Amino acid sequence: MNAERAADELIAEALAAPVNGWGFDWLAGRATEERPPWGYARLVAERMAHAEAALDVDTGGGEVLAEVPHPPKLLTATEAWPPNVEVARRTLRRVGATVVAVAPDSALPFRDASFDLVVSRHPVRTDWAETARVLRPGGTYLSQQIGPGTMRELSEAILGPLPPPGQRHPEQAVADAEAVGLRVVDLRRATLRATFADIGAVVWFLRKVVWTVPGFTVERHRAPLRDLHRRMADEGPFVAHAQRFLIRAVRA
């Protein structure tokens, strides 16, 4: 079997696999990524156990929220990507959460001071003003976010050299939070090693994590995909690095 045929078969397999929800089980045995040292799911579970009303913004398929062992009396989640909404509703029945479909970049459809806890794992964009508005005085915002230049090695393998990252800096998140009256009480950063064993894993990841290569399609990027496949055949698994930061803020 020649290398290009092998690449095409791996790519076809990745294209046929579903990418709904926010789980990464399909990559088992084909890709790995280090976990941040702070244990986001554990931190969320601890705070949920003491909350009265909580909101999970950009819940994805509800995978993290569904593992909360002691959910609050009122638990709500929002999701803007239509394929994920029904996935999240099924997943979150076990914790009694209501999933609200929202439009991208829209205001949160809740009254002022509705929640004493707002959480979000890898939000597409944090609307700090809306977050502060729906938090009760003394309420907490806890979020694990994607840092600047995350998976840059993979982006450049497909797109070529890129300019320095201009968004998602932790320091900017702190400034934006404080500008709307939130007090940042915790900020942590981590650089995490990620590996991809084959080009199918790369394609599936790029289909799911769409901001890595904006506008990604196999047809548009087939040449660099084949180049990367040959590189992986010669050198072994492709290594990139994910950037993450944890931010916790309190409304005065």
Summary of the structure (lengths in Angstrom):
residues: 252
radius of gyration: 19.3
end to end distance: 64.0
largest distance: 64.0
contacts: 786
relative contact order: 0.18
helix: 37%
strand: 26%
